Amino acid sequence: MKRPACVIGMCLMLTLRMLFALRPPDTDALRFMDGMKVSVAGTVDDKYIKHDNTYLILDNPKIISGEDLTDEISELKLNRIKIKLKDAGCSLSDAPMTGSEVTVRGRAMAFPKARNPGNFDTAEYELIHGTDLEVYDAKITSVTPLPHTPLRERICLARDALGRVADRIYGETDAQVIKAMTLGDRNDLSDELKSGYRRAGMSHILCISGLHISFLGMGICRLFKRLGMRIRPSYAAGMIITASYGVLTGLGVSTVRALIMFALMMAAEIAGRTPDLLSSVSVAAVAVMLWRPVYVLDAGFVLSFAAVAGIGVMEPAFRYMIPLKGRFFDALRSSLAVTVFMLPLTMYYFFCVPLCSVPVNLLAVPLAGILLISAVISLASGAFCIPLGIVSALPARLILWIYSGLIRINDAIPHSRLTPGRPAAAAIVFCYTGYIALALYAGRQRSRRKKMTAACRLVCAGVLAGSMMVLTVHIRMPLEITMLDVGQGDCHFMLMPDGRSLMIDCGSGDVDKVARYRVVPCLMSMGCDSIDYAVVTHTDEDHMNGYLELMDMDEKEGIRIRSLILPDIGEYDENGRKLIETAVRKGVRVLKIHAGESMDAGGVELRCLNPALGRAYADANETSVCLDIRYRGFRALYTGDAEGAGEQEMMERIAEGRCTLLKCAHHGSRNSTPAGFLKMIRPACTFISAGEDNRYGHPHKELMERLQDAGSRVYVTKELGAVRMSTDGKRIKTEHYVRERRRK
């Protein structure tokens, strides 16, 4: 059997993915400790600074005291706890040494889970990397001094010192890139910078990858050989120095993969054999999965190994399909191989496709080696003399300027990013099946020394295109309504039968940057990069601040709003005026709506029930836009935060008859949605958007009892996360994100 390591690696990965799919890691085990005051003892394993806050990582921690401490809590077996110090300043030298035993007291925080499709799951990420809990506002109560400074402490302080050297040499923005690619320090990377590199398809530049390890390791080996050292000692010295560099950068999963592959390559060279790329990457994958099986769920692990596997699987096929010689075509084939092979995973994790990534990387990748060498030399020389470091950093600064230019050019190209959304698992399997079939066919033809005819090239291109096109297929019902979990706020998104989109409210009272971290990823995962109609039911912060954030975001990294619809009430408060000013400045069309107006969107009829034109209302809630939405036999009522006169007038205008879906007013307040109203519409289902542990106690018990008496099935975001209702006008399908993910 050829390449047994590949077969073993693939079988192990599929087995682990299936096991974790059947029984996913429990991210709720410590959620009961959220907010508790605790004292924790443990060994300092690592420490770092992020956004001017000092963090400690405690290994083998033990909770020794706390509120409502029980034997169950004190006997918990924990891997690691992240400690956010309250008054540690910004110098790592002031923090306890790594290896020392410390006791800290602070407040426990369970890592937040993803509440919507497409959202980043911090709880799962931290669990994968072995961190169980965070303790914030922590004060150190005791430290056991060490008789000497351990090696780990010296490495930690060296990394911090080199990071400060980078800040002085490169300035704030360029230093973020340099620290990420040379030291593995991504703590200071801004969202804008990461988004820019991702849009251009250059995210790999911001990681310690095989490219970096290969450049460094082979460069050191060649240097030693030129100095007269024999092959084996030079390779051994190169491996030791490269491994030491990996330890300095924190030994991330991509670094571990690169080090294992580099060691295998060195062993093959010493043995006089040709290293096999696919076997090497498979051995590295098996080693990592045996070390920590849960890494198969980590995006970094999957993407890191897939990039190398793409070269091994697809590059020979492209070499057969494009038999042109020269370094340019070699680079083109490699870039195409990685881009094509990574496409299903790129769409799965990031929901979009950077169309210009191949030409961008044809220039970016060759410059990465020069950038790395210049950066390493500048940091090493800058540690002794800052002016010398500044001079030696000139090539690196020039390349970073070129990279910034590539990002700007990519952003200036119309439609340089496609947003097809997250593909289905079956589509990903189908796509990779097509890739492997194509690679096997090309390999078989090459082994027979047969030239590829024009007809064969056409068939292969068709197989390749068909495999990729399947990723864009989404089987949906004509009308989809998603209630996003935005905490204590409201945000509802509708995809119409004709492809147009409608959002009703977007805001939160307790989630910071709700648009960037909750709304945008969710919409992109659904394949949406614009909102045709954005309805603002009223101008309370928890219903509209997300719209302000969306309009202020760069169009290339956010969601474009085409039309903003506000209640037609004449005078607006400060929030309303700010919304209109921002919309005008960003080129968003502003529309106003009042009772009696209606619109049709692909067979979906939207009729406005409130506010009345020219009517004066006591407060903003009474002016809420209320919509009666109908599609064939389906009916939904959206009531904003209507109460008082606004709610009464809406009830007078509404047509009696059974309602399929009711969006409950005011997050489930007892003061809205009276029994008489429920008797009129008899809602089959009710959506309530309310934040976890909100200070208002929403939804109130009295309202829940009224809904129960009305026979309505209630969906609440604080319990279920995002909720999606799909319909063809007759059949209805309802999914709720948090519970569905737990089951999967």
N, C-alpha and C positions, 0 to 999 in steps of 0.2 A: 504494500500500500504506500503510495507516494504521499509525502508530507503528513505523517501520522499526527504530528503536533497540531496541525490545523484542524484535523477531525476531532481530536481530544478537546482542543480549545473551544470549538464551535458547540460540541455536545455539552460541555460543562456550562458554557454561557446560557444555552437554551434551557438546560435543566434548572439552573439557578433562577432564571427569569420566570419560568413556570412555577417554581416553588414559591417565589416571592409574590407572584400574581395570585396564587391560591391563598397564601397567608402573608400579607404584607407586613412590614415592620410596624410595631405598635408605637405610634407617635403620641398616644394619649396616656401612656402609663404614668407620667408625672404631672399631668395637667391639674390634678387636685392640689398641687403645691403652689400654683400660680398665686403670687401676691403674699405668700407667707414670709414672715421674718425668720431667718435661719442663721445658724452658725455652722460653718463647713470647715473641715480640716482635710488637708491633702498635700501632695508634693507638687511643687511648681514644675511643670513640664515645659512650658513655653511662656513667653510674654511678648507683647507687641503694642504699638500705638496706632489707633485708628480714630481719625477725626478728633485729634487732641485728647482722646480718652485712653487711659492705660488699661490693658486687659492682661489677666493671668489665666493660664490654662492649668487647672489642678488635675493631676493624675491620681487614680484610685481614691477619690474623695469619700468622705464619710460625713453625714449630717449628724452633728453631735448635740444640737439643741435647736429649739424653734417653737413657734406657736403650735399648739395642739400636737406636740411631738408624740408619736406613738412608737411602739416597738417595730411596727411594720416599716415606718419611715427610717428609723435609726439603723435598721438592718438591710436597707436597700443596697444592692450591689451596683454601683455606678462606675462607668468608664472614666468620664472626664466631666468637669464642670467649668464653664467659662465665667470668670469673675471680672466685672467692670468696676474698677476702683473709683471711689468718690473723690478723694483728695490726693491723688498720686502725682499730680503735675504731668509734665510731658517728657520726662527723662527716664529711660529704662534703668539707668544706673541707680535710681532712687527706689525702684521696686525690688522685692525680694529676689535673691539669686535663684536661678533654675536649679532644681535638686534639693532646695531647702523645704522643710516642713513648715507650713503656715496654717493659721486659723483666721478666718475672716467672718464678719457678720454683715448681713445685708438682706435684701428682699429677693425672693426667688421669682423667676419668670420662666414659664414654659414657652418654648419657641413657637411662634405663630404658624398655624397651618395654612395652606392655600385654601381660600374660600370660594374661588371661581375657576372655571376652566382657563388654562393658560397662565395662571398666577404662579409665582415662584413659591415653592413649598420649603420654607425655612426649617420647619420641624423635621422633615424628611432629610434635608441636606445635612443638618447638624447630626442627626442620628447616623447617617451613612459615614460621617467623618468621626464618629465616636464621642460626640458631645451630647450629654443628656439634659443639661439644664444650664440656665444663666442666673447668676446672682448679681444684681446691680446695686448701685449706691453702697458698695461694700467698703467696710473699714477693716484694716488688718489689726487683729487683736493680739496675735503672737507670731513670732518667727523663730524657728530653731536655727541658730547660726551654724555655718559650715566652716570647718577648719581651713579650707582652701577654696579657691575659685575653680569650679568644675569646667570641663571643656565645653559643655553645652552653654554655660553662661558666657564664655569667651566668644563662642560662635554667635550667640544671640546679640551680644553687644557689638561685635564686628559688623553684623548685618545692619544694625541700627546706625552705627557710625558711617558705614558706606552709604546708607540711605540719606543721611544728613549731608554727606559730601555731594551726592547727586542733586540735592535741593539747591546747594550753593552754586554748582557748576551749570546746571541746565535750566534753572527757573522752575516755576510751579508746574506748568503743563508738560513740558518735555521730561521733567524728572519723574512724573507719574509713569510714563512709558518706559523709561530707563530702569526704574526700580522694578517694574513688573517683569521685564524681559531678562534682566540680569540677576536680580535678587529674589525673584518670585514673590515680591511684596506688592500685592494688589489692593492693599487696604485703603490707599488714597486715590485709587482710580475713580474719576468722576463718572456719573451716568452718561454725560454727554460724550466723553471721550470713548467709553466702551461702545456706545451706540454708533458713533462715527466709524470706528474700525469694523464693527459688525456689519454696518450697511455696505461698506466697501469690500466685505469678504476677507478682511485682514485680521480677524480676531486672534489668529494663531500667533501673530507678532507679539501679543501681550502675554504670552505664556512661556514658561520654560519647556521647550519641546525637544523632540529628537533632532531638529535642525540645529538648535543651539548646542546640544550635547555633542553632536557629530562635529560641528565646526571647532568647538573647543578641544575635544578629545583628539581628533586627528591632527589639529594644529600642534598640540603639545607633543604627540608622537613624532611628527615630522621634524619638529625642532630638536628633539633629543637625538634622532637619527643623524641629523646634520651636524650635531655636536660630536658625533663619533660613537654614540652608544649603540649597542647591538639591538637587534629587533625585539627580542623577548624583554630585556630590561626596559627598553623605551616604551613598549606597549604596557608593561606593568606599571611604570611610572605614570603614563598617561591615564591609566584606569584609576590609580590611586588619587591623582589630582582631580580627575573628573568626578569621582565619587565624593571627594571632599567638597567640591563645588556644589554637588547635589545636596549634601547635608547643609551647607550654608544657605541654600535657597529654600529649605524646609521640606524637601522630599515629597513634593506633591505627586499625585498619581501619574501625571504625564512625565515627570522627571524620573520616577522609578521605572516606568516603561522604557524610557530612553536609555537609562543606565544599564538595564538588563540587556537590551538589544545591542548596546555598544560593547558590553562585555562578551556577548556571543560573537559579535563581529571580530573582536580582537582574538578570541579563542580560535576562530576559523582561520584567521590570517596566520596565527602561529602554527596551526596544524597544517597549513598549506592547502586549505580547502576554500571553496567559494561559499561565502555566507548566503543563505537563502532568506530573503526578506519575510515571506509569509510564515516560514517555520520560526524565525526569530520573534516576530510579533506574537505568534501563537504561544510560544513558550513564556514570553513576558506576561501575556494575558492570563495564562494558567497560574503562573506564580502569584500574580496580584489577587486573583479570585480565590486561591487557596489561603492566602494571607488574610484577606477580608472579603468574604463572599458578597456582602451587601453592596460592594462597589459596582456590581453589575447594574444597579439602579442609578448610578451617578452619571450625569451628562458628561462631565469632564472625562471620565474613564471611557465611556462609549465613543465619544468624538475623537479622543486621542488615538485609540486603537483603530478606529475606522479610517482615519486619515492615512495611516501607514498601510492598512490592508487595501485601501483603494489603489495605492500605487502598485501593490503586488498583484491585485486581481485585474484591474482595468488597464493599466499601462501597457502590458503585453498585447492586449486586444486592440488598443488604439495604435500600437506600433504596427500591427498587421493591417489595420484599416487605413492608416495614414503612413505609408512606407517612405516618407521623405526624410532625408538625412540632414544632419546639422544640429548644432547646439540649440538653436532657436526652436526647432521642431521637437527636440528631446524635451525641452522645458515646456513647450506647449502641450505635448502628450501627458507629461506628468501633472501639469496643472489641470488639464481636462479630466484626467483619471481621478484625482482627489475630489474635484468639484462634483463630478457626476456621481461618484460612489457615496459622497457625503450628502447628496441632495435629499434623500428621504429623511435622514437624521436632522439635517438643517431645518427642514420644514417641520419636523416633529417638535424640535426644541425651541425654534425661533419663529416659526410660522410664515416666514418670508424667504424670498430667494433674491440674493444680490446678482443681478444679471451681468454686471461688469466685473465679477470677481476673477474670471480667467485672465483678461488682459491686465487688470490691476496687479494680480499676483505674478504675472510674467515679469513685471518690473520690480515689485516689492520683494519677492523671495531672493533674487540674486543680491540685492542690496542688504538683506538681513545679516549675512555673514560679516560684511564690512561694518555694519552698524554694531553688531555684537562685539567685534574685536575693538573697535574704537571706544565703545562704552566701557568695556573691561579695563582697557589701558587708561582711560580718563579717570575712572574711579580709583584705580591703583595708584596713579601718579597724584591725583587730587588728595588722596589721604595724607600725602607728605607735603604737597605744595599746591594750593588751590589754583594759582595762575597757570602752573604747568598743566593741571587737569583741564582748565578752560581751553588751553591751546590744543591739547590732544583730543578734546571733545568736538572740534570743528567738523570732522567728517560725519560724526554721529548727528550733530545738529543739522547739517545739510540734508542728510537722509531723512530725518524726522520732518524737516520742512517739505521734502518731496512727498512723504507720506501724507502730510496735511493737505498738500496740493491735490494728491490723488483722491482724497476724501471729498474735497470741495468740488473737483471735476465730476466725481461720481454723483454727488448730490445735485449738481447742475444739469445732469442729463435727465430729460423727462422719462418717467416710467423706468428708472434704473432699478426699482425694487418692485417685485411682484409679491402679493400677499394672498397666496392660495389657502392659507389656514393649515391647521394640523391634519395630516392625512390619517386615514383609518389604519389600524394594525394590519388588516388584510391587504390593503393597498401597498404597504411597506413590504410585506412578504412577497407579494406578486412582483414588485419592482426588483427586489434583490434576486428573485428567481430568474427574471429576465437577464439581469446583469451576469449572473453565474453561467447561465446557458450561453450567452454571447462570448464570455471569456473561455469557456470550454471549447466552443466551436472554433474560435480563433486559434487557441492553442493546438487543437487537433490539426487544423489546416497548416499551421506553421510547421508542426512536426513532420507533416507529409511533404513539406517544401512546395506547397501549392500557392500560386499567386492568386490574390483576391481579384475577381472580375468586377466589373462595374455593377452587374446585377447583384452579386454577393454583398458589395458595399451598400447598395440600396436596401437590401433585405436587413442587413445588420443595423443600418441607420434607422430603419423602421422599427426593429425590435427595441432598440435603445430609446427612441422617441416614445413608443407605445408604453414601455415600462415606466417612463417618467410621467407621461400624461395621466396614467392611472392615479397618481398621487393627488391630482387636482379634483378627482371625482368625489363629490359629497352627496350621499343619498339623504334627502331631507323631505319633510312634508312641506306643503306650500307656505304655511304661515308658522313662524317660530317666534315665541315670546320668551325672553330670558329676564328674570329678575336677578340682577347682580347683587352679591353681598358686598355692600359698601359701608358696613358698620351702621351707625345710627344716621341713616340718610335714605335716599331713594335713587335708584337708577334702573330703568327698564328699557330693554332693547328689543326691537321687532325687525325681523327679516320678512319682507313682503313677497308674495308670489312672483312679482315682476322683477325681483332683485333689489328694489329700493329698500332703504332702511329708515327706521324711525326710532328715536330715543326719547323717552319721557323722563325728564329730570336726570340730573347727574350731580350729586353732591354728598358730602358726609360731614357730620359734626364731630367725629372722633377718630377718623383715619387720615393721617397726613399724606399728602400727595396721592390722593385717591385715584386720580385719573392715570398717573404714570404707573402705579404699581398694581392697580386692580382693574380699571376699566380698559385701558389700552391693550394689555396682554390678552384679556378675555376676548375683546372684539377681533384682535388679530388672529387668535386661535380659531375663530369662526370664519376667517377669510375676509374680514371687513377692514378696509383702510379709510373709509369715509362714512359720514352720517348725512343722509339726505335731508332729514328733518329732525331738528333737535328742539323738543318742546320744553319750555320752562313753565311748569304749572304755576309757580309763584316764586318770589325772590328771597325766600329764606335761605340762609347759607347752606343748610343741609340738603338743599334741592338744586343749587346752582353753582357752588364753588368749583365743582368738577368741570363745568363748561368753561369757566374762566381759565382753568389750568390747561384744558385741551386746546383752547385758542391761542394761549401763550406758548405752547410747545412748538418746537420746530416741526414743520409739516412732514419732514423726512423721517422723524422718529415718533410722531404722534398720529392722531386720527383727524382727518380734515372734516370740519363741519361746513356744509353747504348752505343751509338755511336755519336760522334761529327763530323760533316761534314763541312769542310772549303773550300773556293775557292783555287784551285791549282795554286798558283801564285809564288811559289818559296820562296822569302823573305817576312816576315811578319813584321808589325810594332810592337810597344811595346804591344799593346792590343792583337794582334794575338799570340805573343810569350807567354804572360801571360795565355791566354786561353789554349794553347797547354800544357804548364807546369802544369797547374791545372788539366787538363784532365788526363795526364800521372800519376800524383800523386794520383788521385782518382780512377785510374783503368778504365777510360773511353777510349774506342777505338777511335782513331783519324783517320778519313778518309779525302781524298781530292777529289774534283770533278772539272771537266773542260768541256768545250763545246764538245758535241758529245757523252758523256757518258749518260747511262740511267739505270734505275732499275725498277723492277716490284714488287708491294706490293699488293697482294690479288686482282689482276686484275686492279690495278691502275698503269698506266705507268707514270714515271717521267723522262723527258728528259732534260738535261742541255743545255742551249743556250749560256751561258757566265759564266766565262771568257775563252778566248782562251788559250790553253796550250803554255807556253813559251813566251807569249806576254807581253810587258812592258806597264804599264798604268800610267797615270799622277797622279791619286789619288785613294783613297780607293773606292769611289763611282763607278768608272768605272770598278772595279774588281768584282762588285756584282754578286753573283750567281743568274742566271735567270732560272726559271723552267717552262717547258710546261707540265702540269699535265692533263692526260686524263683518263676518266673512262666511258666506253661505249659511250654514246652520249654527255657526259659532258666534258668541257674543261676549265681549269683555267690557267692563266699566272701570275707567281710571278716574279716581276722585281726588288726586293730589292730597292736600291737607284740608279739604273743604270742611267747614264747620259753620255754625251760626246761620246767618242769612244766606250765605253762599250755598250751604248744604241744603237748606230748605227750598231755595229756588231751583236747585238742580233736581230735587225730588218732584217738584211740580212739573218740570219739563220732560222728565224721563218717561219712557213708555213702559208700562207694566209688562211683565213676562219674565220667564226664567232666563237667568244670566249664567253663562258657562264659567266666567272668571270675573271676580271682583278684586281690584287692587284697593285694599283697605286704607282709609284715610288716616293720616296723622300717626303712622307707625303702630297702629293698634291701640290708640288712646280710647279710654272709656267714654270720652266726651264726643265721640264721632260715631258714625255708622249706627244709627238708632235701630231699634227692633222694627219700627214701621217701615223703614227703608229696606231692611232685609226681607220683610214680608212681601214687599212689592216685587223684588227682583229674584228672590230665592236662589242665591248663588250656589252653583255646584262646587266650585273651588274658590278659595280666597288666598291671595298673596299678601303677606305682611313683611315689610322690610324693617328690621330692628337690629341694633347692634348687640353683640354679646356683652352681658353685664352692664347694660346701659343704665344710667342713673335715674331714668324715668320709670323703670319697671315695665317698659313696653315689651310685648303686648299685655294690656291689663286683663286681669281675670274676668272682669265684668263683660268685656267685649268677647272674650273667648267663649264665655257661656252663651252669649247671644248667638254667636256663629254656630255653636254646637246645637242650640235649639232650632236654628234655621236649617240644619242638616248639611252644612257646608264643610268640605274638607279643607283644612287650613295648612298652609305652607309658610313657615317662618324662617327667614334667613339665618337668624342667630342659632338655630338648631340644625338647619340643613345646608347652609351655604347657598350658593346660587341655585335657582330653580328654573327649569326650562319646560315650557309647555309647547308642544307641536301639534298641529291639526291640519286636516285637509277639509275642514268644514263639517265633517261627520265624526271621524275617529279622533281621539285625543290621546296623546302620549305625554307623560310627565316624568321628568328626571330631576333628581336633586343631587348636587355635586358631592357634598361631604359624605353622605351615606353611601352613594354609589362608589366612590373611590375606596371607602373602607371595605366594601364587599369585594371589589376587584383585587 
